[in-house]
Amino acid sequence: MATDSGAVLTEDEEGTDQDSSAAMTMEDYLHYDEESFKTPNHGDIVDGIVVRVDPDEVLVDIGAKAEGVISSKELGMRGDLDSAGLEPGDQIKVYVLQPENEEGNVVLSLRRARAETTWLVAAEKQTDGTVIDADVREQNKGGLIVNILGLRGFLPSSQVARAYAGTLETLVGKRIPVKILEVNRKRNRLIVSQKAAEDEDRARKREELFSRLQTGTTVKGTVSGITSYGAFVDIGGADGLIHISELSWDRVSKVTDILQLGEEVAVKVIKLDPEQTRISLSLRQLQQDPWERLVQSMPVGSIVEGQVTKTKKYGAFLQIMPGIEGLLHISELSWDHVERTEDVLKVGETVQVKVIGIDTARRRISLSLKQLSAPPASLAAARPERANDYPDEEDE
């Protein structure tokens, strides 16, 4: 026998080729027949093709030995053919209610298939951690009822975004982003969280923020929190901290003397720590440093006016200009011996003093009260003027 290629097969070879081809064809056919006409089980969701749409039912080919039938009540929420919008040739997924009815047909449900498929989608969204939109329908004592993916879900009050804590009713009728926390099909239980979606959104914004922020840049934000040690400012994706020492060049006793919750403010980024997601901010560094003017306006030997801000055993601190305090050492209070600073000066008192020393590197200035007058003759040969009477840091 000649082949297409011109080769000639012997009778043995020809027989072998035909037997092999026949055997393969039969095997494929039997396998196809078994798979194509497998009887579906109750609860299966299978693919089908609409064969015919009748007034009271829809016939569907699902590859079984008999056609599948969808009654009008199993088509959709309203149970009418028009609402389903099916036409011959449409490919659909159906739910097997009954493998075989009295007529030998498979009883199917389009409504249940869509519902079950939606629950599967919800489970996938939970596994993926996807943020999706939900419509808030009503409020109850425990939280909010939402519609999500066409399913009834519950948003506990503890999972509502921080901005709406205590005002749940303001969310009714709104569409909000949520993440699915729990899917329990058997109990028809679907729990969602707005707070988790908010946290993910903030994490994304925080990552974007750190990618574009640089030390030294000026940004705008809103005061989101106030503590005894400073203020937190939301700069769009993350909160940065203005330490109390960075609020003003003046000494600050209370943060609320400078900033209020909700206030909009411009701040300077002074430190970034992406690993710890920490941002250090400064308010005072956007203001002129008073030390830049000090040397020109108050050189050593100047007579200045200062207000006593506090007294210590070693002297008194005086504010001589906004943001700058100088030390009036106890030895510079009087030519006479002074036992206690409070015997000469009181907090709040304003006096004139002489600048006797400036250390710009350490931001310290030394003052004298006694050097505004000549020393008694008996003390004319006393020790020279003191340039720096600041105590050691541990003494302060």
Sequence and secondary structure as in RCSB ss.txt:
>XXXX:A:sequence
MATDSGAVLTEDEEGTDQDSSAAMTMEDYLHYDEESFKTPNHGDIVDGIVVRVDPDEVLVDIGAKAEGVISSKEL
GMRGDLDSAGLEPGDQIKVYVLQPENEEGNVVLSLRRARAETTWLVAAEKQTDGTVIDADVREQNKGGLIVNILG
LRGFLPSSQVARAYAGTLETLVGKRIPVKILEVNRKRNRLIVSQKAAEDEDRARKREELFSRLQTGTTVKGTVSG
ITSYGAFVDIGGADGLIHISELSWDRVSKVTDILQLGEEVAVKVIKLDPEQTRISLSLRQLQQDPWERLVQSMPV
GSIVEGQVTKTKKYGAFLQIMPGIEGLLHISELSWDHVERTEDVLKVGETVQVKVIGIDTARRRISLSLKQLSAP
PASLAAARPERANDYPDEEDE
>XXXX:A:secstr
 B TTS B  HHHHHHHHHHHHHHHHHHHHHHHHHHT    TT EEEEEEEEE SSEEEEE SSSS EEEEGGGT
SSS  HHHHT  TT EEEEEEEES  TTS EEEEHHHHHHHHHHHHHHHHHHHT EEEEEEEEEETTEEEEEETT
EEEEEEGGGS GGGTT GGGGTT EEEEEEEEEETTTTEEEEEHHHHHHHHHHHHHHHHHHH  TT EEEEEEEE
EETTEEEEE SSSEEEEEGGGS SS  S GGGT  TT EEEEEEEEEETTTTEEEEESGGGS  THHHHHHHS T
T EEEEEEEEEETTEEEEEEETTEEEEEEGGGS SS  S GGGT  TT EEEEEEEEEETTTTEEEEESGGGS  
 GGGTTS    S     TTT 
